[in-house]
């Protein structure tokens, strides 16, 4: 875990971090602290889409997506609904260069654009990038 994350002005949430928070999984308390203490918590709409479809898949109810959107709207998270030119190109380069999902490429691209760490649980996708110094991560577990 990045030891000085509380000094950050901005972080980017990965979908798995917010899912852990909503499901009160291990690491949820770290996400709660991030939401309480970091001035700017950002997330790509693509990562929010991951959370919405996970909720639908888990419940079998298509209205679960609306419930997730309502819950997220109550949190101090700025959703980036559009992908601008710079974010588009960052994500495309990251996806092409590393074996990561498109949504994870979007989270990383947003983090690079904002010069912010990614708050995540996703060691499978991000450990190699962390070891190479490609990005900075706040590991919640």
C-alpha positions in Angstrom: 0.0 0.0 0.0 1.2 3.5 -0.7 2.1 4.7 2.8 1.5 8.4 2.2 -1.9 8.2 0.4 -3.5 10.6 3.0 -1.3 13.3 1.5 -2.8 13.0 -1.9 -5.1 15.8 -3.2 -6.7 13.4 -5.7 -7.2 9.6 -6.2 -8.9 7.5 -8.8 -11.1 4.7 -7.6 -11.0 1.4 -9.5 -14.3 -0.5 -9.7 -13.1 -3.3 -7.3 -12.4 -0.8 -4.6 -15.9 0.7 -4.7 -17.4 -2.8 -4.9 -15.4 -3.8 -1.7 -16.8 -0.6 0.0 -20.4 -1.4 -1.0 -20.1 -5.0 0.0 -18.3 -4.3 3.3 -15.4 -6.5 2.2 -11.9 -6.5 3.5 -10.5 -3.1 2.6 -13.8 -1.3 2.8 -12.5 0.8 5.7 -9.6 2.1 3.6 -12.1 3.2 0.9 -14.2 4.9 3.6 -11.2 6.7 4.8 -10.3 7.8 1.3 -13.8 9.1 0.7 -13.6 11.0 4.0 -10.1 12.4 3.8 -9.1 12.9 0.1 -10.3 16.2 -1.4 -10.9 14.8 -4.9 -12.0 11.3 -5.5 -12.5 10.5 -9.1 -13.8 7.6 -11.2 -14.2 6.8 -14.8 -17.8 6.1 -16.0 -16.3 2.9 -17.5 -15.4 1.7 -14.0 -18.8 2.7 -12.7 -20.3 0.6 -15.5 -18.3 -2.4 -14.2 -20.0 -1.9 -10.8 -23.4 -1.5 -12.3 -23.2 -4.7 -14.4 -21.7 -6.6 -11.4 -24.8 -5.5 -9.3 -27.1 -6.7 -12.1 -25.3 -10.0 -12.5 -25.2 -10.6 -8.7 -28.9 -9.7 -8.1 -30.5 -10.7 -11.4 -32.4 -7.4 -11.3 -31.7 -4.8 -14.0 -32.8 -2.1 -11.6 -29.7 -2.7 -9.5 -27.8 -0.4 -11.8 -30.1 2.5 -10.8 -29.6 1.6 -7.1 -25.8 1.7 -7.7 -26.0 5.1 -9.4 -28.1 6.4 -6.6 -25.7 5.1 -4.0 -22.7 6.6 -5.8 -24.4 9.9 -6.2 -24.5 10.1 -2.4 -20.7 9.8 -2.2 -18.1 12.4 -2.8 -17.0 10.9 -6.0 -16.6 12.9 -9.3 -17.6 10.7 -12.2 -15.9 11.4 -15.5 -18.7 10.7 -17.9 -16.8 11.6 -21.0 -13.5 10.4 -22.5 -11.6 13.3 -23.9 -8.8 13.1 -26.5 -5.9 12.8 -23.9 -7.7 10.1 -21.9 -8.6 8.2 -25.0 -5.0 8.0 -26.1 -3.6 7.2 -22.7 -6.1 4.3 -22.3 -5.4 3.0 -25.8 -1.6 3.0 -25.2 -2.0 1.4 -21.8 -4.4 -1.3 -23.1 -2.0 -2.1 -26.0 1.1 -2.2 -23.9 -0.1 -4.2 -20.9 -2.4 -7.2 -20.3 -5.2 -5.3 -18.5 -8.9 -4.9 -19.1 -10.2 -1.9 -21.0 -11.9 -0.6 -17.8 -8.6 -0.8 -15.9 -6.8 1.0 -18.8 -9.4 3.7 -18.4 -8.8 4.0 -14.7 -5.1 4.1 -15.2 -5.4 6.7 -18.0 -7.6 8.9 -15.7 -5.1 8.5 -12.9 -2.2 9.5 -15.3 -4.2 12.5 -16.6 -4.9 13.7 -13.0 -1.4 12.7 -11.7 -3.2 10.6 -9.0 -2.8 7.0 -7.6 -5.4 4.3 -8.3 -7.2 2.9 -5.3 -7.7 -0.8 -6.0 -7.7 -4.4 -4.9 -6.7 -5.7 -8.3 -3.3 -7.3 -7.8 -3.9 -9.6 -10.8 -4.1 -6.7 -13.2 -1.9 -4.1 -11.6 1.0 -5.8 -9.7 3.3 -5.9 -12.7 2.6 -2.2 -13.5 3.3 -1.3 -9.9 6.6 -3.2 -9.9 7.6 -1.5 -13.1 6.7 2.0 -11.7 4.1 2.5 -14.5 1.6 4.0 -12.0 1.1 4.5 -8.3 -1.4 2.4 -6.4 -3.2 2.5 -3.1 -3.8 -1.2 -2.3 -6.8 -1.6 0.0 -5.9 -5.3 0.7 
